[in-house]
Amino acid sequence: MTGLDALQSVQFVSKKGKRLAVLSVEEWEALIEWLESLEDAQIARSAVAKLKSANGSRKRAGWREWSSVEDELA
C-alpha cells in the first residue's frame, strides 16, 4: 500500500462534536513510510543541488570525508 492509498482509505467519525480520521495500523505505517521517503528524496535533491553549485567539488559543497565521520556513526 502506498501513502496515497493510505490517505484515500481514511474513514471519518464524529465524537463529541469533533471529526476524527481513522486509519488501520497498516495504513498508518504506509503513510509514515511514504512521508519518510519524500523527506529522503528532498534531502538527496538538496545535496545534489549543493554539489552542482560547487561544480562537483564535494569539499566546497560541505561534504565531509568518510574517514572523519565513520566513528561518529558506529
PDB file of N, CA, C and O in Angstrom:
ATOM      1  N   MET A   1       0.850  -1.184   0.000  1.00  0.00           N
ATOM      2  CA  MET A   1       0.000   0.000   0.000  1.00  0.00           C
ATOM      3  C   MET A   1       0.890   1.239   0.000  1.00  0.00           C
ATOM      4  O   MET A   1       1.872   1.313   0.739  1.00  0.00           O
ATOM      5  N   THR A   2       0.543   2.186  -0.818  1.00  0.00           N
ATOM      6  CA  THR A   2       1.303   3.434  -0.868  1.00  0.00           C
ATOM      7  C   THR A   2       0.711   4.443   0.111  1.00  0.00           C
ATOM      8  O   THR A   2      -0.393   4.261   0.625  1.00  0.00           O
ATOM      9  N   GLY A   3       1.461   5.499   0.355  1.00  0.00           N
ATOM     10  CA  GLY A   3       0.966   6.564   1.225  1.00  0.00           C
ATOM     11  C   GLY A   3      -0.302   7.182   0.678  1.00  0.00           C
ATOM     12  O   GLY A   3      -1.214   7.528   1.429  1.00  0.00           O
ATOM     13  N   LEU A   4      -0.355   7.320  -0.643  1.00  0.00           N
ATOM     14  CA  LEU A   4      -1.556   7.876  -1.265  1.00  0.00           C
ATOM     15  C   LEU A   4      -2.752   6.956  -1.049  1.00  0.00           C
ATOM     16  O   LEU A   4      -3.862   7.422  -0.790  1.00  0.00           O
ATOM     17  N   ASP A   5      -2.523   5.647  -1.157  1.00  0.00           N
ATOM     18  CA  ASP A   5      -3.596   4.681  -0.872  1.00  0.00           C
ATOM     19  C   ASP A   5      -4.083   4.838   0.561  1.00  0.00           C
ATOM     20  O   ASP A   5      -5.285   4.812   0.826  1.00  0.00           O
ATOM     21  N   ALA A   6      -3.138   5.001   1.484  1.00  0.00           N
ATOM     22  CA  ALA A   6      -3.499   5.158   2.899  1.00  0.00           C
ATOM     23  C   ALA A   6      -4.349   6.407   3.099  1.00  0.00           C
ATOM     24  O   ALA A   6      -5.346   6.377   3.821  1.00  0.00           O
ATOM     25  N   LEU A   7      -3.953   7.501   2.461  1.00  0.00           N
ATOM     26  CA  LEU A   7      -4.738   8.730   2.593  1.00  0.00           C
ATOM     27  C   LEU A   7      -6.146   8.572   2.030  1.00  0.00           C
ATOM     28  O   LEU A   7      -7.113   9.097   2.583  1.00  0.00           O
ATOM     29  N   GLN A   8      -6.244   7.839   0.923  1.00  0.00           N
ATOM     30  CA  GLN A   8      -7.550   7.659   0.302  1.00  0.00           C
ATOM     31  C   GLN A   8      -8.435   6.685   1.071  1.00  0.00           C
ATOM     32  O   GLN A   8      -9.647   6.649   0.856  1.00  0.00           O
ATOM     33  N   SER A   9      -7.844   5.895   1.962  1.00  0.00           N
ATOM     34  CA  SER A   9      -8.630   4.915   2.706  1.00  0.00           C
ATOM     35  C   SER A   9      -9.113   5.435   4.057  1.00  0.00           C
ATOM     36  O   SER A   9      -9.779   4.716   4.803  1.00  0.00           O
ATOM     37  N   VAL A  10      -8.778   6.680   4.368  1.00  0.00           N
ATOM     38  CA  VAL A  10      -9.185   7.256   5.656  1.00  0.00           C
ATOM     39  C   VAL A  10     -10.704   7.243   5.777  1.00  0.00           C
ATOM     40  O   VAL A  10     -11.432   7.573   4.842  1.00  0.00           O
ATOM     41  N   GLN A  11     -11.148   6.848   6.962  1.00  0.00           N
ATOM     42  CA  GLN A  11     -12.566   6.924   7.281  1.00  0.00           C
ATOM     43  C   GLN A  11     -12.740   7.978   8.369  1.00  0.00           C
ATOM     44  O   GLN A  11     -11.857   8.163   9.207  1.00  0.00           O
ATOM     45  N   PHE A  12     -13.845   8.647   8.357  1.00  0.00           N
ATOM     46  CA  PHE A  12     -14.084   9.722   9.312  1.00  0.00           C
ATOM     47  C   PHE A  12     -15.230   9.352  10.234  1.00  0.00           C
ATOM     48  O   PHE A  12     -16.227   8.761   9.817  1.00  0.00           O
ATOM     49  N   VAL A  13     -15.064   9.714  11.498  1.00  0.00           N
ATOM     50  CA  VAL A  13     -16.107   9.525  12.503  1.00  0.00           C
ATOM     51  C   VAL A  13     -16.238  10.822  13.287  1.00  0.00           C
ATOM     52  O   VAL A  13     -15.311  11.629  13.347  1.00  0.00           O
ATOM     53  N   SER A  14     -17.408  11.004  13.884  1.00  0.00           N
ATOM     54  CA  SER A  14     -17.631  12.173  14.727  1.00  0.00           C
ATOM     55  C   SER A  14     -17.851  11.716  16.156  1.00  0.00           C
ATOM     56  O   SER A  14     -18.585  10.763  16.414  1.00  0.00           O
ATOM     57  N   LYS A  15     -17.204  12.411  17.080  1.00  0.00           N
ATOM     58  CA  LYS A  15     -17.338  12.093  18.504  1.00  0.00           C
ATOM     59  C   LYS A  15     -17.275  13.406  19.267  1.00  0.00           C
ATOM     60  O   LYS A  15     -16.313  14.165  19.152  1.00  0.00           O
ATOM     61  N   LYS A  16     -18.317  13.657  20.046  1.00  0.00           N
ATOM     62  CA  LYS A  16     -18.389  14.868  20.869  1.00  0.00           C
ATOM     63  C   LYS A  16     -18.129  16.131  20.049  1.00  0.00           C
ATOM     64  O   LYS A  16     -17.414  17.029  20.494  1.00  0.00           O
ATOM     65  N   GLY A  17     -18.700  16.195  18.872  1.00  0.00           N
ATOM     66  CA  GLY A  17     -18.591  17.369  18.029  1.00  0.00           C
ATOM     67  C   GLY A  17     -17.284  17.492  17.260  1.00  0.00           C
ATOM     68  O   GLY A  17     -17.087  18.461  16.527  1.00  0.00           O
ATOM     69  N   LYS A  18     -16.391  16.525  17.417  1.00  0.00           N
ATOM     70  CA  LYS A  18     -15.132  16.558  16.680  1.00  0.00           C
ATOM     71  C   LYS A  18     -15.170  15.519  15.578  1.00  0.00           C
ATOM     72  O   LYS A  18     -15.720  14.431  15.748  1.00  0.00           O
ATOM     73  N   ARG A  19     -14.578  15.868  14.448  1.00  0.00           N
ATOM     74  CA  ARG A  19     -14.467  14.939  13.328  1.00  0.00           C
ATOM     75  C   ARG A  19     -13.082  14.329  13.370  1.00  0.00           C
ATOM     76  O   ARG A  19     -12.088  15.056  13.360  1.00  0.00           O
ATOM     77  N   LEU A  20     -12.995  13.008  13.417  1.00  0.00           N
ATOM     78  CA  LEU A  20     -11.728  12.299  13.552  1.00  0.00           C
ATOM     79  C   LEU A  20     -11.472  11.425  12.331  1.00  0.00           C
ATOM     80  O   LEU A  20     -12.400  10.890  11.725  1.00  0.00           O
ATOM     81  N   ALA A  21     -10.191  11.289  11.982  1.00  0.00           N
ATOM     82  CA  ALA A  21      -9.777  10.417  10.884  1.00  0.00           C
ATOM     83  C   ALA A  21      -9.351   9.084  11.476  1.00  0.00           C
ATOM     84  O   ALA A  21      -8.654   9.046  12.489  1.00  0.00           O
ATOM     85  N   VAL A  22      -9.769   7.981  10.844  1.00  0.00           N
ATOM     86  CA  VAL A  22      -9.444   6.644  11.321  1.00  0.00           C
ATOM     87  C   VAL A  22      -8.682   5.896  10.231  1.00  0.00           C
ATOM     88  O   VAL A  22      -9.113   5.819   9.081  1.00  0.00           O
ATOM     89  N   LEU A  23      -7.523   5.342  10.636  1.00  0.00           N
ATOM     90  CA  LEU A  23      -6.693   4.534   9.740  1.00  0.00           C
ATOM     91  C   LEU A  23      -6.348   3.235  10.455  1.00  0.00           C
ATOM     92  O   LEU A  23      -6.266   3.193  11.683  1.00  0.00           O
ATOM     93  N   SER A  24      -6.149   2.187   9.684  1.00  0.00           N
ATOM     94  CA  SER A  24      -5.637   0.956  10.281  1.00  0.00           C
ATOM     95  C   SER A  24      -4.147   1.164  10.572  1.00  0.00           C
ATOM     96  O   SER A  24      -3.533   2.091  10.043  1.00  0.00           O
ATOM     97  N   VAL A  25      -3.581   0.318  11.397  1.00  0.00           N
ATOM     98  CA  VAL A  25      -2.153   0.407  11.698  1.00  0.00           C
ATOM     99  C   VAL A  25      -1.342   0.236  10.428  1.00  0.00           C
ATOM    100  O   VAL A  25      -0.358   0.949  10.233  1.00  0.00           O
ATOM    101  N   GLU A  26      -1.726  -0.687   9.561  1.00  0.00           N
ATOM    102  CA  GLU A  26      -1.014  -0.902   8.305  1.00  0.00           C
ATOM    103  C   GLU A  26      -1.060   0.353   7.423  1.00  0.00           C
ATOM    104  O   GLU A  26      -0.061   0.712   6.800  1.00  0.00           O
ATOM    105  N   GLU A  27      -2.196   1.001   7.375  1.00  0.00           N
ATOM    106  CA  GLU A  27      -2.325   2.222   6.594  1.00  0.00           C
ATOM    107  C   GLU A  27      -1.469   3.341   7.194  1.00  0.00           C
ATOM    108  O   GLU A  27      -0.821   4.089   6.461  1.00  0.00           O
ATOM    109  N   TRP A  28      -1.467   3.453   8.525  1.00  0.00           N
ATOM    110  CA  TRP A  28      -0.662   4.456   9.217  1.00  0.00           C
ATOM    111  C   TRP A  28       0.825   4.238   8.909  1.00  0.00           C
ATOM    112  O   TRP A  28       1.539   5.188   8.589  1.00  0.00           O
ATOM    113  N   GLU A  29       1.288   2.983   9.005  1.00  0.00           N
ATOM    114  CA  GLU A  29       2.691   2.665   8.733  1.00  0.00           C
ATOM    115  C   GLU A  29       3.057   2.967   7.281  1.00  0.00           C
ATOM    116  O   GLU A  29       4.155   3.452   7.010  1.00  0.00           O
ATOM    117  N   ALA A  30       2.164   2.689   6.361  1.00  0.00           N
ATOM    118  CA  ALA A  30       2.408   3.002   4.952  1.00  0.00           C
ATOM    119  C   ALA A  30       2.520   4.513   4.758  1.00  0.00           C
ATOM    120  O   ALA A  30       3.355   4.982   3.985  1.00  0.00           O
ATOM    121  N   LEU A  31       1.692   5.261   5.448  1.00  0.00           N
ATOM    122  CA  LEU A  31       1.722   6.716   5.355  1.00  0.00           C
ATOM    123  C   LEU A  31       3.041   7.261   5.908  1.00  0.00           C
ATOM    124  O   LEU A  31       3.651   8.141   5.299  1.00  0.00           O
ATOM    125  N   ILE A  32       3.479   6.749   7.042  1.00  0.00           N
ATOM    126  CA  ILE A  32       4.744   7.188   7.634  1.00  0.00           C
ATOM    127  C   ILE A  32       5.910   6.851   6.702  1.00  0.00           C
ATOM    128  O   ILE A  32       6.792   7.682   6.488  1.00  0.00           O
ATOM    129  N   GLU A  33       5.917   5.644   6.151  1.00  0.00           N
ATOM    130  CA  GLU A  33       6.982   5.236   5.228  1.00  0.00           C
ATOM    131  C   GLU A  33       7.021   6.142   4.002  1.00  0.00           C
ATOM    132  O   GLU A  33       8.095   6.523   3.538  1.00  0.00           O
ATOM    133  N   TRP A  34       5.857   6.480   3.486  1.00  0.00           N
ATOM    134  CA  TRP A  34       5.753   7.359   2.323  1.00  0.00           C
ATOM    135  C   TRP A  34       6.320   8.743   2.653  1.00  0.00           C
ATOM    136  O   TRP A  34       7.073   9.310   1.861  1.00  0.00           O
ATOM    137  N   LEU A  35       5.961   9.285   3.819  1.00  0.00           N
ATOM    138  CA  LEU A  35       6.463  10.594   4.220  1.00  0.00           C
ATOM    139  C   LEU A  35       7.978  10.576   4.418  1.00  0.00           C
ATOM    140  O   LEU A  35       8.667  11.530   4.056  1.00  0.00           O
ATOM    141  N   GLU A  36       8.490   9.498   4.990  1.00  0.00           N
ATOM    142  CA  GLU A  36       9.935   9.368   5.157  1.00  0.00           C
ATOM    143  C   GLU A  36      10.642   9.305   3.807  1.00  0.00           C
ATOM    144  O   GLU A  36      11.720   9.877   3.642  1.00  0.00           O
ATOM    145  N   SER A  37      10.045   8.622   2.855  1.00  0.00           N
ATOM    146  CA  SER A  37      10.619   8.555   1.512  1.00  0.00           C
ATOM    147  C   SER A  37      10.636   9.931   0.848  1.00  0.00           C
ATOM    148  O   SER A  37      11.603  10.285   0.174  1.00  0.00           O
ATOM    149  N   LEU A  38       9.575  10.700   1.038  1.00  0.00           N
ATOM    150  CA  LEU A  38       9.533  12.061   0.492  1.00  0.00           C
ATOM    151  C   LEU A  38      10.618  12.923   1.123  1.00  0.00           C
ATOM    152  O   LEU A  38      11.279  13.704   0.439  1.00  0.00           O
ATOM    153  N   GLU A  39      10.798  12.775   2.427  1.00  0.00           N
ATOM    154  CA  GLU A  39      11.836  13.537   3.126  1.00  0.00           C
ATOM    155  C   GLU A  39      13.227  13.143   2.619  1.00  0.00           C
ATOM    156  O   GLU A  39      14.069  14.009   2.382  1.00  0.00           O
ATOM    157  N   ASP A  40      13.466  11.843   2.455  1.00  0.00           N
ATOM    158  CA  ASP A  40      14.752  11.367   1.942  1.00  0.00           C
ATOM    159  C   ASP A  40      15.021  11.919   0.540  1.00  0.00           C
ATOM    160  O   ASP A  40      16.143  12.319   0.232  1.00  0.00           O
ATOM    161  N   ALA A  41      14.000  11.938  -0.297  1.00  0.00           N
ATOM    162  CA  ALA A  41      14.158  12.451  -1.662  1.00  0.00           C
ATOM    163  C   ALA A  41      14.504  13.935  -1.635  1.00  0.00           C
ATOM    164  O   ALA A  41      15.325  14.391  -2.431  1.00  0.00           O
ATOM    165  N   GLN A  42      13.894  14.689  -0.738  1.00  0.00           N
ATOM    166  CA  GLN A  42      14.191  16.120  -0.631  1.00  0.00           C
ATOM    167  C   GLN A  42      15.633  16.338  -0.169  1.00  0.00           C
ATOM    168  O   GLN A  42      16.316  17.232  -0.670  1.00  0.00           O
ATOM    169  N   ILE A  43      16.092  15.533   0.773  1.00  0.00           N
ATOM    170  CA  ILE A  43      17.479  15.631   1.246  1.00  0.00           C
ATOM    171  C   ILE A  43      18.438  15.339   0.092  1.00  0.00           C
ATOM    172  O   ILE A  43      19.431  16.044  -0.084  1.00  0.00           O
ATOM    173  N   ALA A  44      18.145  14.310  -0.687  1.00  0.00           N
ATOM    174  CA  ALA A  44      19.001  13.955  -1.823  1.00  0.00           C
ATOM    175  C   ALA A  44      19.008  15.068  -2.867  1.00  0.00           C
ATOM    176  O   ALA A  44      20.068  15.408  -3.393  1.00  0.00           O
ATOM    177  N   ARG A  45      17.846  15.641  -3.175  1.00  0.00           N
ATOM    178  CA  ARG A  45      17.784  16.742  -4.152  1.00  0.00           C
ATOM    179  C   ARG A  45      18.612  17.932  -3.679  1.00  0.00           C
ATOM    180  O   ARG A  45      19.314  18.560  -4.472  1.00  0.00           O
ATOM    181  N   SER A  46      18.530  18.237  -2.395  1.00  0.00           N
ATOM    182  CA  SER A  46      19.289  19.348  -1.828  1.00  0.00           C
ATOM    183  C   SER A  46      20.790  19.082  -1.918  1.00  0.00           C
ATOM    184  O   SER A  46      21.562  19.974  -2.269  1.00  0.00           O
ATOM    185  N   ALA A  47      21.201  17.853  -1.602  1.00  0.00           N
ATOM    186  CA  ALA A  47      22.621  17.501  -1.669  1.00  0.00           C
ATOM    187  C   ALA A  47      23.146  17.597  -3.101  1.00  0.00           C
ATOM    188  O   ALA A  47      24.251  18.090  -3.324  1.00  0.00           O
ATOM    189  N   VAL A  48      22.371  17.137  -4.055  1.00  0.00           N
ATOM    190  CA  VAL A  48      22.788  17.207  -5.463  1.00  0.00           C
ATOM    191  C   VAL A  48      22.879  18.666  -5.908  1.00  0.00           C
ATOM    192  O   VAL A  48      23.809  19.037  -6.625  1.00  0.00           O
ATOM    193  N   ALA A  49      21.932  19.486  -5.493  1.00  0.00           N
ATOM    194  CA  ALA A  49      21.960  20.906  -5.862  1.00  0.00           C
ATOM    195  C   ALA A  49      23.201  21.584  -5.286  1.00  0.00           C
ATOM    196  O   ALA A  49      23.844  22.378  -5.973  1.00  0.00           O
ATOM    197  N   LYS A  50      23.542  21.281  -4.033  1.00  0.00           N
ATOM    198  CA  LYS A  50      24.750  21.860  -3.426  1.00  0.00           C
ATOM    199  C   LYS A  50      25.994  21.406  -4.172  1.00  0.00           C
ATOM    200  O   LYS A  50      26.904  22.200  -4.412  1.00  0.00           O
ATOM    201  N   LEU A  51      26.035  20.139  -4.537  1.00  0.00           N
ATOM    202  CA  LEU A  51      27.185  19.610  -5.260  1.00  0.00           C
ATOM    203  C   LEU A  51      27.315  20.277  -6.629  1.00  0.00           C
ATOM    204  O   LEU A  51      28.419  20.617  -7.053  1.00  0.00           O
ATOM    205  N   LYS A  52      26.200  20.462  -7.312  1.00  0.00           N
ATOM    206  CA  LYS A  52      26.229  21.127  -8.622  1.00  0.00           C
ATOM    207  C   LYS A  52      26.702  22.573  -8.490  1.00  0.00           C
ATOM    208  O   LYS A  52      27.486  23.050  -9.310  1.00  0.00           O
ATOM    209  N   SER A  53      26.223  23.272  -7.453  1.00  0.00           N
ATOM    210  CA  SER A  53      26.615  24.679  -7.279  1.00  0.00           C
ATOM    211  C   SER A  53      28.083  24.792  -6.886  1.00  0.00           C
ATOM    212  O   SER A  53      28.687  25.853  -7.043  1.00  0.00           O
ATOM    213  N   ALA A  54      28.660  23.706  -6.377  1.00  0.00           N
ATOM    214  CA  ALA A  54      30.086  23.677  -6.032  1.00  0.00           C
ATOM    215  C   ALA A  54      30.908  23.075  -7.167  1.00  0.00           C
ATOM    216  O   ALA A  54      32.051  22.663  -6.970  1.00  0.00           O
ATOM    217  N   ASN A  55      30.318  23.031  -8.349  1.00  0.00           N
ATOM    218  CA  ASN A  55      30.988  22.487  -9.539  1.00  0.00           C
ATOM    219  C   ASN A  55      31.537  21.082  -9.320  1.00  0.00           C
ATOM    220  O   ASN A  55      32.615  20.743  -9.808  1.00  0.00           O
ATOM    221  N   GLY A  56      30.792  20.277  -8.587  1.00  0.00           N
ATOM    222  CA  GLY A  56      31.175  18.889  -8.382  1.00  0.00           C
ATOM    223  C   GLY A  56      32.183  18.661  -7.267  1.00  0.00           C
ATOM    224  O   GLY A  56      32.559  17.519  -7.002  1.00  0.00           O
ATOM    225  N   SER A  57      32.624  19.721  -6.613  1.00  0.00           N
ATOM    226  CA  SER A  57      33.598  19.584  -5.526  1.00  0.00           C
ATOM    227  C   SER A  57      32.870  19.255  -4.223  1.00  0.00           C
ATOM    228  O   SER A  57      32.143  20.081  -3.672  1.00  0.00           O
ATOM    229  N   ARG A  58      33.081  18.047  -3.752  1.00  0.00           N
ATOM    230  CA  ARG A  58      32.435  17.627  -2.508  1.00  0.00           C
ATOM    231  C   ARG A  58      32.895  18.479  -1.339  1.00  0.00           C
ATOM    232  O   ARG A  58      32.107  18.803  -0.450  1.00  0.00           O
ATOM    233  N   LYS A  59      34.159  18.838  -1.341  1.00  0.00           N
ATOM    234  CA  LYS A  59      34.699  19.654  -0.250  1.00  0.00           C
ATOM    235  C   LYS A  59      34.028  21.029  -0.224  1.00  0.00           C
ATOM    236  O   LYS A  59      33.589  21.483   0.833  1.00  0.00           O
ATOM    237  N   ARG A  60      33.944  21.701  -1.394  1.00  0.00           N
ATOM    238  CA  ARG A  60      33.293  23.024  -1.460  1.00  0.00           C
ATOM    239  C   ARG A  60      31.808  22.931  -1.149  1.00  0.00           C
ATOM    240  O   ARG A  60      31.219  23.901  -0.671  1.00  0.00           O
ATOM    241  N   ALA A  61      31.189  21.777  -1.412  1.00  0.00           N
ATOM    242  CA  ALA A  61      29.762  21.592  -1.118  1.00  0.00           C
ATOM    243  C   ALA A  61      29.532  21.343   0.379  1.00  0.00           C
ATOM    244  O   ALA A  61      28.392  21.304   0.842  1.00  0.00           O
ATOM    245  N   GLY A  62      30.634  21.177   1.126  1.00  0.00           N
ATOM    246  CA  GLY A  62      30.499  20.969   2.561  1.00  0.00           C
ATOM    247  C   GLY A  62      30.414  19.520   2.978  1.00  0.00           C
ATOM    248  O   GLY A  62      30.114  19.210   4.131  1.00  0.00           O
ATOM    249  N   TRP A  63      30.680  18.630   2.031  1.00  0.00           N
ATOM    250  CA  TRP A  63      30.649  17.205   2.357  1.00  0.00           C
ATOM    251  C   TRP A  63      31.917  16.859   3.113  1.00  0.00           C
ATOM    252  O   TRP A  63      32.990  17.377   2.804  1.00  0.00           O
ATOM    253  N   ARG A  64      31.799  15.987   4.102  1.00  0.00           N
ATOM    254  CA  ARG A  64      32.946  15.567   4.896  1.00  0.00           C
ATOM    255  C   ARG A  64      33.481  14.235   4.384  1.00  0.00           C
ATOM    256  O   ARG A  64      32.749  13.434   3.804  1.00  0.00           O
ATOM    257  N   GLU A  65      34.769  14.018   4.611  1.00  0.00           N
ATOM    258  CA  GLU A  65      35.401  12.754   4.244  1.00  0.00           C
ATOM    259  C   GLU A  65      34.830  11.642   5.117  1.00  0.00           C
ATOM    260  O   GLU A  65      34.599  11.842   6.310  1.00  0.00           O
ATOM    261  N   TRP A  66      34.602  10.470   4.525  1.00  0.00           N
ATOM    262  CA  TRP A  66      34.059   9.332   5.262  1.00  0.00           C
ATOM    263  C   TRP A  66      34.904   9.024   6.501  1.00  0.00           C
ATOM    264  O   TRP A  66      34.367   8.752   7.575  1.00  0.00           O
ATOM    265  N   SER A  67      36.218   9.068   6.343  1.00  0.00           N
ATOM    266  CA  SER A  67      37.113   8.728   7.465  1.00  0.00           C
ATOM    267  C   SER A  67      36.927   9.658   8.658  1.00  0.00           C
ATOM    268  O   SER A  67      37.239   9.284   9.789  1.00  0.00           O
ATOM    269  N   SER A  68      36.422  10.864   8.419  1.00  0.00           N
ATOM    270  CA  SER A  68      36.221  11.804   9.520  1.00  0.00           C
ATOM    271  C   SER A  68      34.884  11.627  10.239  1.00  0.00           C
ATOM    272  O   SER A  68      34.674  12.199  11.309  1.00  0.00           O
ATOM    273  N   VAL A  69      33.990  10.846   9.660  1.00  0.00           N
ATOM    274  CA  VAL A  69      32.673  10.679  10.294  1.00  0.00           C
ATOM    275  C   VAL A  69      32.325   9.236  10.641  1.00  0.00           C
ATOM    276  O   VAL A  69      31.373   9.008  11.388  1.00  0.00           O
ATOM    277  N   GLU A  70      33.059   8.259  10.128  1.00  0.00           N
ATOM    278  CA  GLU A  70      32.637   6.868  10.326  1.00  0.00           C
ATOM    279  C   GLU A  70      32.604   6.468  11.794  1.00  0.00           C
ATOM    280  O   GLU A  70      31.754   5.669  12.185  1.00  0.00           O
ATOM    281  N   ASP A  71      33.515   7.007  12.629  1.00  0.00           N
ATOM    282  CA  ASP A  71      33.499   6.677  14.049  1.00  0.00           C
ATOM    283  C   ASP A  71      32.275   7.257  14.750  1.00  0.00           C
ATOM    284  O   ASP A  71      31.790   6.680  15.722  1.00  0.00           O
ATOM    285  N   GLU A  72      31.768   8.399  14.264  1.00  0.00           N
ATOM    286  CA  GLU A  72      30.574   9.022  14.838  1.00  0.00           C
ATOM    287  C   GLU A  72      29.339   8.153  14.608  1.00  0.00           C
ATOM    288  O   GLU A  72      28.392   8.194  15.393  1.00  0.00           O
ATOM    289  N   LEU A  73      29.350   7.376  13.545  1.00  0.00           N
ATOM    290  CA  LEU A  73      28.182   6.579  13.168  1.00  0.00           C
ATOM    291  C   LEU A  73      28.187   5.175  13.743  1.00  0.00           C
ATOM    292  O   LEU A  73      27.194   4.454  13.637  1.00  0.00           O
ATOM    293  N   ALA A  74      29.288   4.784  14.347  1.00  0.00           N
ATOM    294  CA  ALA A  74      29.414   3.421  14.880  1.00  0.00           C
ATOM    295  C   ALA A  74      28.701   3.278  16.209  1.00  0.00           C
ATOM    296  O   ALA A  74      28.705   2.197  16.799  1.00  0.00           O
TER     297      ALA A  74
END
